[in-house]
């Protein structure tokens, strides 16, 4: 019975025998292997000793395979193909061309440079499986810290020593007004003082504390943020605005993409309020796919 593949401790001997089994001629096989014929003969004899059976019989024109040798040749061809394929997969993984990337988007930032970055990554590394989901910044950060995610788009700042974060894009904040609101009539820019004490709608702070605080500090820098309603996401914020009772500060990309009827978008006077979208990841990650993604940031 032929020994199990695990018994073949020296793949070089096995590869040499596979070539000899194809050529059935020691001189030609040695030439293909770029070794001397005596060295090939030594390898074949060592493999025969290892397996406990003769594998070839020499003839005046070359050699033939024994019954065991023919079986070993078949097993060797299959095993070496698996070894070569596994080696290629491991090399691709090490170079970031294979493997898996567990990625989370943030609900308030899709399109633009975010989608462009992931599009470039997919094009450059088609062998990487990208497993994606979408959530708010807070659960994305929790997923990174728990090791469930390799990378996540977030709204900075992210105050976690175990995570690194790089800015991917910066968006202007716009004021969303009901279509019939006095500030929406014939106005292109709105001053900060004009939104003081206006009834406002916002999503819960725990969804993204950094973005929430940055929004309030820029749009209502001297106070006067009058929160009268909370909604779970930007789409529901804008629907609340369309109902005519509240205003909201929203990222330009999301607001313009949704384009809800009954809502007017206006820019603020200088200084322009902005929010960032960043890519966060564990500082100690060794995932080659992640590092291939980070290389595109440079």
C-alpha positions in Angstrom: 0.0 0.0 0.0 1.4 3.4 -0.9 2.3 5.6 2.1 0.1 8.5 3.0 1.1 11.9 1.7 2.2 12.9 5.2 4.9 10.2 5.1 6.7 12.0 2.3 8.8 14.3 4.3 11.0 15.4 1.4 8.8 16.9 -1.3 11.9 17.5 -3.4 12.4 13.7 -3.8 8.7 13.3 -4.7 8.9 16.1 -7.3 12.0 14.5 -8.8 10.2 11.2 -9.1 7.2 12.8 -10.7 9.4 14.3 -13.4 11.1 10.9 -13.9 7.7 9.2 -14.2 6.9 11.6 -17.1 10.2 11.3 -18.9 11.0 7.6 -18.1 14.6 8.5 -18.8 17.1 9.5 -16.1 19.2 11.8 -18.3 16.2 13.8 -19.6 14.6 14.0 -16.2 17.8 15.3 -14.6 18.1 17.9 -17.3 14.5 19.1 -16.6 15.3 19.3 -12.9 18.7 21.1 -13.5 20.6 18.5 -11.5 23.2 15.9 -12.3 22.0 12.4 -13.2 23.8 10.7 -10.2 22.0 13.2 -7.9 18.7 12.2 -9.4 19.5 8.5 -9.0 20.3 9.1 -5.3 17.0 10.8 -4.7 15.0 8.0 -6.3 16.9 5.4 -4.3 16.3 7.4 -1.1 12.5 7.6 -1.9 12.4 3.9 -2.6 14.0 3.2 0.8 11.6 5.6 2.5 8.5 3.9 0.9 10.0 0.4 1.2 9.4 -0.7 -2.4 11.2 -0.3 -5.8 9.6 2.3 -8.0 11.4 2.0 -11.3 13.2 -0.6 -13.4 16.0 0.4 -15.6 16.0 -0.6 -19.3 18.4 -0.2 -22.2 16.3 2.8 -23.3 15.5 4.4 -20.0 13.3 3.0 -17.3 9.8 1.8 -16.6 7.6 2.2 -13.5 6.8 -0.7 -11.2 3.2 -1.2 -10.1 3.9 0.6 -6.9 5.8 3.3 -8.9 2.8 3.9 -11.1 0.6 4.4 -8.0 3.2 6.7 -6.4 3.4 8.7 -9.6 -0.4 9.3 -9.6 -0.4 10.2 -5.9 2.7 12.5 -6.4 1.0 14.4 -9.2 -2.1 15.0 -7.1 -0.2 15.9 -4.0 2.3 18.3 -5.7 -0.6 20.1 -7.5 -2.2 20.7 -4.1 1.1 21.8 -2.6 1.7 24.3 -5.5 -1.9 25.6 -5.2 -1.6 26.0 -1.5 1.7 27.8 -1.8 0.2 30.2 -4.4 -2.7 30.9 -2.0 -0.4 31.6 0.9 1.8 33.9 -1.2 -1.3 35.8 -2.4 -2.5 36.1 1.2 0.8 37.4 2.4 0.8 40.0 -0.4 -2.8 41.1 0.4 -4.2 39.5 -2.8 -6.2 36.8 -1.0 -7.9 36.2 2.3 -10.8 38.1 3.8 -11.5 41.7 4.8 -14.4 42.3 7.3 -15.4 45.9 6.7 -18.2 48.1 8.1 -19.5 51.3 6.5 -21.0 54.1 8.6 -24.6 54.9 7.9 -24.1 58.6 7.3 -21.3 58.3 4.7 -21.6 56.3 1.5 -20.5 57.3 -2.0 -17.7 59.8 -2.8 -14.2 58.9 -1.7 -15.5 56.0 0.6 -16.9 54.0 -2.3 -14.1 55.0 -4.6 -11.5 53.7 -2.1 -13.3 50.3 -1.8 -13.8 50.2 -5.5 -10.0 50.6 -6.1 -9.3 48.0 -3.5 -11.6 45.4 -5.1 -10.1 46.1 -8.5 -6.5 45.8 -7.2 -7.2 42.7 -5.1 -10.0 40.7 -6.7 -9.0 37.6 -4.7 -9.9 39.2 -1.4 -13.4 38.4 0.0 -14.9 41.6 1.3 -17.5 40.9 3.9 -19.3 44.2 4.6 -22.0 45.6 6.8 -23.3 49.0 7.7 -23.8 50.6 11.2 -23.3 53.7 13.2 -19.8 54.8 14.3 -20.3 53.5 17.9 -21.1 49.9 17.0 -18.4 50.0 14.3 -15.9 50.9 16.9 -17.2 48.2 19.2 -16.8 45.6 16.4 -13.2 46.6 15.9 -12.4 46.4 19.6 -14.0 43.0 19.8 -12.0 41.7 16.8 -15.2 41.1 14.8 -14.1 43.7 12.1 -10.8 44.3 10.4 -11.7 47.9 9.3 -14.6 50.3 9.6 -15.6 53.7 8.3 -16.4 56.0 11.2 -17.1 59.6 12.0 -14.0 60.9 13.9 -12.8 61.6 16.5 -12.3 58.1 17.8 -10.8 58.1 21.2 -9.6 54.5 21.5 -5.8 53.8 22.0 -6.2 50.3 20.4 -7.4 51.8 17.2 -5.8 54.0 14.5 -7.9 56.3 12.2 -7.1 58.1 9.0 -9.3 60.7 7.4 -10.8 59.6 4.1 -13.0 62.5 3.2 -14.4 65.8 4.6 -18.0 66.9 4.1 -19.7 70.2 4.5 -22.6 70.4 6.9 -25.8 71.8 5.5 -28.9 73.2 7.1 -32.1 71.2 6.2 -35.2 73.4 6.4 -38.9 72.8 5.7 -39.8 74.1 2.2 -42.1 76.7 3.8 -39.7 78.0 6.4 -38.9 81.8 6.2 -35.1 81.0 6.1 -35.6 78.9 3.0 -37.1 81.8 1.0 -34.5 83.5 -1.2 -31.6 82.6 1.0 -28.4 80.8 -0.1 -26.5 81.0 3.2 -27.6 81.0 6.8 -25.8 82.6 9.7 -25.3 80.8 13.0 -27.3 83.3 15.0 -30.3 82.6 12.8 -30.6 79.0 13.9 -30.3 79.7 17.7 -33.3 78.2 19.5 -34.9 76.9 16.4 -36.5 73.5 17.1 -34.1 70.9 15.9 -34.1 67.1 15.2 -31.0 64.9 15.6 -30.1 61.3 15.9 -29.1 59.9 19.4 -25.7 61.0 20.5 -24.7 57.4 21.5 -24.7 56.5 17.8 -21.6 58.7 17.1 -20.6 60.9 20.0 -17.7 62.5 18.2 -19.7 63.6 15.2 -22.7 64.7 17.3 -20.5 67.0 19.5 -18.6 68.3 16.5 -21.9 69.2 14.7 -23.3 71.0 17.7 -20.1 72.9 18.4 -19.9 74.2 14.8 -23.5 75.0 14.1 -24.5 76.2 17.5 -21.1 77.4 18.8 -22.6 79.8 21.4 -25.4 77.5 22.5 -29.0 77.6 21.6 -29.3 74.0 20.3 -32.9 73.2 21.0 -33.4 69.5 20.5 -37.1 68.6 20.3 -37.0 65.4 18.4 -34.7 62.4 17.8 -34.7 60.1 14.8 -32.6 57.0 14.1 -30.8 58.1 10.9 -30.3 60.9 8.4 -33.2 59.8 6.2 -35.6 60.0 9.1 -34.2 63.3 10.1 -35.0 64.7 6.7 -38.5 63.2 6.7 -39.0 65.0 10.1 -37.9 68.3 8.5 -40.2 67.8 5.6 -43.1 67.7 8.0 -42.5 71.4 8.7 -41.7 71.5 12.4 -37.9 71.2 12.8 -34.6 71.9 11.2 -31.5 69.7 11.0 -27.7 69.9 10.3 -26.8 67.1 7.9 -23.8 66.0 5.9 -24.0 67.4 2.3 -23.4 64.0 0.6 -26.2 62.2 2.4 -28.6 65.1 2.2 -28.2 65.6 -1.5 -28.3 61.9 -2.3 -31.7 61.5 -0.5 -33.3 64.6 -2.1 -36.5 64.4 -0.1 -39.4 66.5 -1.3 -40.5 69.3 1.1 -36.9 69.9 2.2 -34.6 72.8 1.3 -30.9 72.6 1.8 -28.9 75.8 2.6 -25.2 76.4 3.3 -23.9 78.2 6.3 -21.9 81.4 6.3 -18.2 81.1 7.0 -16.5 79.4 8.7 -18.0 76.4 6.8 -18.9 73.6 9.3 -17.6 70.2 8.3 -17.5 66.6 9.5 -14.9 64.0 8.5 -15.3 60.4 7.6 -12.3 58.2 8.6 -11.1 54.6 8.2 -10.4 53.0 11.6 -8.6 49.7 12.3 -6.9 47.9 15.2 -3.3 49.1 15.5 -2.0 45.5 16.1 -3.7 43.9 13.1 -1.6 41.6 11.0 -4.2 41.0 8.3 -2.5 41.4 4.9 -5.7 42.4 3.2 -6.1 45.2 5.7 -2.6 46.5 5.0 -3.2 46.3 1.3 -6.3 48.6 1.9 -4.2 51.0 4.0 -1.6 51.2 1.3 -4.2 52.7 -1.0 -4.7 55.6 1.5 -1.2 56.7 0.8 
